[in-house]
Amino acid sequence: MFIRGIPDISSPTLKPLLRSLSRLGRRQSVEGLSYGCIHGDPKLREQLSRLMLDSGCQIPPEEIVITTGGHEALSAAICATCKPGDIVALDSPSFHGVMQALKGFGIKALELPTDPLSGISLDALELALEQWPIKAIQLTPTCNNPLGYIMPEANKRALLTLAQRYDVAIIEDDVYGELAYSYPRPRTIKSYDVDGRVLLCSSFSKTLAPGLRIGWIAAGRYQPQILHLKYIGTGMTAQLPQLALAEFIAAGHYEPHLRRMRSQYARNRNRMTDWVSRYFPSGTRVSQPHGGFMLWVELDSAFDSQQLNRVLLPHKLQIAPGSIFSAAGKYRNCLRLNYAAPLTAELEEAVRRVGAAAGELLAELRRTD
């Protein structure tokens, strides 16, 4: 219920997308069944180029590559900039999918201190760049997963300056960027990039639905490597969802959907925070996300969120344990909750059960001390 990073896919604002998929299927056109272009459908790339203007980016359609989800974009970005044995600097805690990718590719993760309000420590990053042969910096600076912060614009520019000074790539995950509660949405680091060292990765998995499996990457100087990796990996991304998405955006349905989701997620954050404060043990701390739909919860340092999951399993409840957001297995006393779905009485009862189970585990720990 709380474990997966899935948005609310029950919203009525998604119905035009479903109609587009159905209509395209009924046309019996070979266009939706063909291989298409390895870059991705031109109409979708045109729409993405237009959407990226909101984040400060002026990226022509020919510099965008459509991928099979955001995870392929991130994996390709890592492979394009690094080889086995190289070092990637990360904000910590960080997206667990990237942790798994780095491990699978034999690349070392260097976790750096991260402020829950402003993001990765630039002082720690500069010190690391001086001491280690870092090849890339990977982070989610806007509506971070799992902390929810938005890195200040000055910090984004300073981080890019550091990357230029030490000649390293930046892999920017912007998958939650359009879900910032404030408007206009924050600028990406990519929007300040002048020498093509920022690889901007995103997808529709968090703004619309993960089942579409449509992501993209604007890789700057690394585009030839990305296209090669795309060719030897998944090849062309499925045409039908690309065509439906291009139609959905061009018809003006995407922006109203985003407005509805931002408003819903902001309300849900407030209610979920209230529930955690009410039902979790005294002393529990929670993040204050500025976008997206993830809440980071920190309990007593002796707490074990993996043990909590084992206790919750018979009740068909699961949380995302904090340790999966660290290559070194840190944050065992933390957990992440998803608050995307409409918050019903049933969901409140689920939060109460999770909090009660956490309280019982903590009480048991204190009895055995």
C-alpha positions in Angstrom: 0.0 0.0 0.0 2.8 2.5 0.9 5.8 0.8 -0.5 5.7 1.6 -4.3 6.5 4.9 -6.0 3.3 4.9 -8.0 1.1 8.0 -8.5 -2.7 8.2 -8.3 -3.8 6.4 -11.5 -7.5 6.7 -10.6 -7.8 10.4 -11.5 -10.6 11.2 -14.1 -8.1 13.5 -15.8 -6.4 10.4 -17.2 -9.6 9.3 -19.1 -8.6 11.3 -22.3 -5.3 9.3 -22.4 -7.2 6.1 -22.1 -9.5 7.2 -24.9 -6.5 8.1 -27.1 -5.0 4.6 -26.5 -8.3 3.0 -27.4 -8.9 5.2 -30.5 -5.4 4.5 -31.8 -5.9 0.8 -31.3 -9.2 0.8 -33.2 -7.7 2.6 -36.2 -5.8 -0.5 -37.1 -3.0 1.7 -38.4 0.4 0.1 -39.0 2.0 3.2 -37.4 1.4 2.0 -33.9 2.7 -1.5 -34.7 5.9 -0.5 -36.5 9.5 -0.1 -35.1 9.5 3.7 -35.4 12.6 5.8 -34.9 15.3 4.9 -32.4 15.1 8.5 -31.1 11.4 8.1 -30.4 8.3 9.4 -32.1 8.9 12.9 -33.6 5.5 14.2 -32.5 6.1 13.2 -28.8 9.6 14.7 -28.9 8.1 18.0 -30.2 5.7 18.1 -27.3 8.5 17.3 -24.8 10.6 20.0 -26.2 7.7 22.5 -25.6 7.1 21.2 -22.1 10.7 21.5 -21.1 10.5 25.3 -21.6 8.7 25.4 -18.2 11.9 24.1 -16.6 14.1 26.7 -18.3 15.4 24.3 -21.0 15.5 25.1 -24.7 16.1 21.6 -26.1 15.2 20.9 -29.7 13.3 17.7 -30.4 16.3 16.1 -32.2 18.3 16.2 -28.9 15.7 14.2 -27.0 15.8 10.4 -27.0 12.6 8.5 -25.9 13.4 5.6 -23.5 11.4 2.6 -22.1 10.7 4.3 -18.8 12.8 6.7 -16.7 14.9 3.8 -15.3 16.3 3.1 -18.8 17.2 6.8 -19.1 19.1 6.7 -15.8 20.8 3.4 -16.6 21.9 4.6 -20.0 23.2 7.9 -18.5 25.3 5.9 -16.0 26.7 3.6 -18.7 27.4 6.6 -21.1 29.5 8.4 -18.5 31.1 5.6 -16.4 32.7 2.2 -16.7 33.1 -0.6 -14.1 35.2 0.5 -11.2 34.4 4.2 -11.6 32.9 6.4 -8.9 29.6 8.2 -8.9 28.8 10.8 -6.2 25.2 10.7 -4.9 23.0 12.6 -2.6 22.1 10.4 0.4 19.5 9.0 0.9 19.0 8.4 -2.8 16.7 6.7 -5.2 17.0 2.9 -4.7 16.8 2.1 -8.4 20.0 4.0 -9.1 21.7 2.2 -6.2 20.8 -1.1 -7.8 21.9 0.0 -11.2 25.3 1.2 -9.9 25.8 -2.1 -8.1 24.8 -4.1 -11.2 27.3 -2.2 -13.4 30.1 -2.5 -11.0 30.3 1.2 -10.3 31.1 2.6 -6.9 28.6 4.8 -5.1 30.0 7.7 -3.0 27.2 8.9 -0.7 27.4 12.5 0.4 25.7 14.3 3.2 22.3 15.8 2.2 20.3 18.5 3.9 16.6 17.6 4.0 15.7 21.2 2.9 18.4 22.2 0.4 19.9 19.0 -0.9 23.4 17.7 -1.3 26.2 19.4 0.6 28.2 21.4 -1.8 31.2 21.6 0.6 31.2 17.8 0.9 30.9 17.5 -2.8 33.9 19.8 -3.5 36.0 17.9 -0.9 35.1 14.6 -2.6 35.9 16.0 -6.1 39.3 17.1 -4.8 40.1 13.6 -3.3 38.4 11.1 -5.6 38.4 10.5 -9.4 34.6 11.0 -9.6 33.2 10.5 -13.1 29.6 11.7 -12.5 27.3 13.3 -10.0 23.8 11.7 -9.8 21.0 13.4 -8.0 17.3 14.3 -8.0 17.4 18.1 -7.1 13.7 18.9 -7.7 11.0 17.2 -5.5 13.7 14.7 -4.4 12.9 11.1 -3.8 12.8 10.2 -0.9 13.2 13.6 1.0 11.0 15.8 -1.1 13.2 18.9 -1.0 13.8 21.4 -3.9 17.4 22.4 -4.2 17.7 26.3 -4.3 18.5 27.7 -7.7 21.8 29.2 -6.4 22.9 25.7 -5.2 22.0 24.3 -8.6 24.2 26.8 -10.4 27.0 26.3 -7.8 26.9 22.5 -8.4 27.2 23.0 -12.1 30.2 25.2 -11.6 31.8 22.5 -9.5 31.1 19.9 -12.2 32.7 22.2 -14.8 35.8 22.9 -12.7 36.4 19.2 -12.2 35.1 18.1 -15.6 32.5 15.6 -14.4 29.1 14.8 -15.8 25.8 15.4 -14.0 23.0 12.9 -14.2 19.9 14.8 -13.3 16.7 12.9 -12.5 13.7 15.2 -13.0 11.0 12.6 -12.8 9.1 14.5 -10.1 10.0 18.0 -11.3 6.5 18.8 -12.7 4.9 17.8 -9.4 6.3 20.8 -7.5 3.6 22.4 -5.4 4.8 25.9 -6.2 4.3 27.6 -9.6 6.2 28.2 -11.9 8.0 24.9 -11.4 11.7 25.1 -10.4 14.4 25.2 -13.1 16.5 22.2 -13.8 20.3 22.1 -13.6 20.1 21.3 -17.3 18.7 24.7 -17.9 22.0 26.3 -16.9 24.1 23.8 -18.9 26.3 25.4 -21.6 28.7 22.6 -22.5 26.4 19.5 -22.6 27.7 17.8 -19.5 24.2 17.5 -17.9 22.2 14.4 -18.8 18.5 15.2 -18.0 16.4 12.1 -17.4 12.6 12.0 -16.8 9.5 10.0 -17.6 5.7 10.0 -17.4 5.8 7.3 -14.7 5.2 9.7 -11.8 3.1 12.4 -13.5 0.8 10.0 -15.4 1.2 6.3 -15.0 4.1 3.9 -14.7 2.5 1.3 -17.0 3.1 3.5 -20.0 6.8 2.8 -19.8 7.7 6.1 -21.5 10.7 8.1 -20.4 13.2 10.4 -22.1 16.8 11.7 -21.9 18.4 14.9 -23.1 22.0 13.9 -22.9 23.9 16.8 -24.5 27.4 15.7 -25.5 26.6 12.1 -24.6 23.8 11.6 -27.1 25.8 9.4 -29.4 26.6 7.0 -26.5 23.0 7.0 -25.4 21.8 6.1 -28.9 24.3 3.3 -29.1 23.2 1.9 -25.7 19.6 2.3 -26.8 20.3 0.3 -30.0 22.0 -2.6 -28.2 19.6 -2.6 -25.3 15.8 -2.2 -25.8 16.0 -0.8 -29.3 13.0 1.2 -30.2 10.4 2.1 -27.5 6.8 1.0 -28.1 5.1 3.2 -30.6 1.4 3.1 -29.4 1.9 4.8 -26.0 4.1 7.4 -27.6 1.4 8.3 -30.1 -1.2 8.4 -27.4 0.9 10.6 -25.2 1.7 13.0 -28.0 -2.1 13.3 -28.8 -2.9 13.7 -25.0 -0.5 16.6 -24.6 -1.2 18.3 -27.9 -4.9 18.3 -27.1 -4.2 20.3 -23.8 -5.0 17.5 -21.3 -1.6 17.2 -19.6 -1.5 20.6 -17.8 -5.0 20.3 -16.2 -4.0 16.8 -15.0 -0.8 18.2 -13.5 -2.7 21.0 -11.7 -5.1 18.5 -10.2 -2.3 16.2 -9.1 -0.2 18.9 -7.5 -3.2 20.2 -5.5 -4.2 16.7 -4.4 -0.7 15.7 -3.4 -0.1 18.9 -1.5 -3.4 18.3 0.5 -2.4 14.6 1.0 1.0 15.6 2.4 -0.6 17.7 5.1 -3.0 15.0 6.1 -0.5 12.2 6.0 1.9 14.3 8.1 -0.9 14.8 10.6 -1.6 11.1 10.7 2.0 10.1 11.3 2.3 12.7 14.1 -0.9 11.2 15.6 -0.3 7.5 15.3 3.5 7.0 15.3 5.7 6.9 18.4 6.6 10.1 20.2 9.7 11.7 18.8 9.1 10.5 15.2 10.3 13.1 12.6 8.9 13.6 9.1 10.1 15.4 6.0 8.2 18.4 4.6 8.1 17.6 0.8 7.8 20.5 -1.6 6.5 18.3 -4.3 5.8 14.7 -5.4 4.0 12.2 -3.1 6.7 10.7 -0.8 7.1 11.2 2.9 10.3 10.3 4.7 9.9 9.2 8.3 12.7 9.0 10.9 12.3 7.0 14.1 14.5 6.2 17.1 18.1 5.4 16.0 17.7 1.8 17.3 14.6 1.2 15.2 14.7 -1.3 12.3 12.3 -0.6 9.5 13.0 -4.0 7.8 11.8 -5.7 11.0 8.7 -3.5 10.8 8.0 -4.8 7.3 8.2 -8.4 8.6 5.6 -7.6 11.3 3.3 -5.8 8.8 3.4 -8.6 6.2 0.6 -10.7 7.6 -1.6 -7.6 7.6 -0.9 -7.0 3.8 0.9 -3.7 4.6 4.4 -2.8 3.5 6.5 0.3 3.7 9.7 1.2 1.9 12.5 0.6 4.4 15.1 3.3 4.6 18.1 1.0 4.1 17.2 0.5 0.4 18.0 4.2 -0.2 21.6 3.8 0.7 24.4 1.7 -1.0 25.9 1.2 2.5 22.6 0.1 4.1 22.2 3.3 6.2 18.8 4.7 7.4 17.5 1.5 8.9 15.6 3.6 11.4 13.8 5.4 8.5 11.0 4.6 6.1 9.2 6.1 3.1 5.5 6.4 2.8 3.5 7.0 -0.4 0.6 9.5 -0.1 -0.5 9.7 -3.7 -3.8 7.9 -3.5 -7.0 9.6 -2.2 -6.8 9.5 1.6 -9.7 7.5 2.8 -10.7 6.2 6.3 -9.2 2.9 5.2 -5.9 4.5 4.5 -5.9 6.3 7.8 -6.5 3.0 9.5 -3.5 1.5 7.7 -1.3 4.4 8.9 -2.5 3.8 12.4 -1.6 0.1 12.2 1.9 0.9 10.8 2.4 3.5 13.6 1.1 1.1 16.3 3.4 -1.7 15.0 6.3 0.7 15.1 5.5 1.7 18.7 5.3 -2.0 19.8 8.7 -2.7 18.2 10.2 0.3 19.9 8.7 -0.6 23.3 10.2 -4.1 22.9 13.6 -2.7 22.1 13.6 -0.5 25.2 12.5 -3.4 27.4 15.5 -5.5 26.2 18.1 -2.7 26.6 
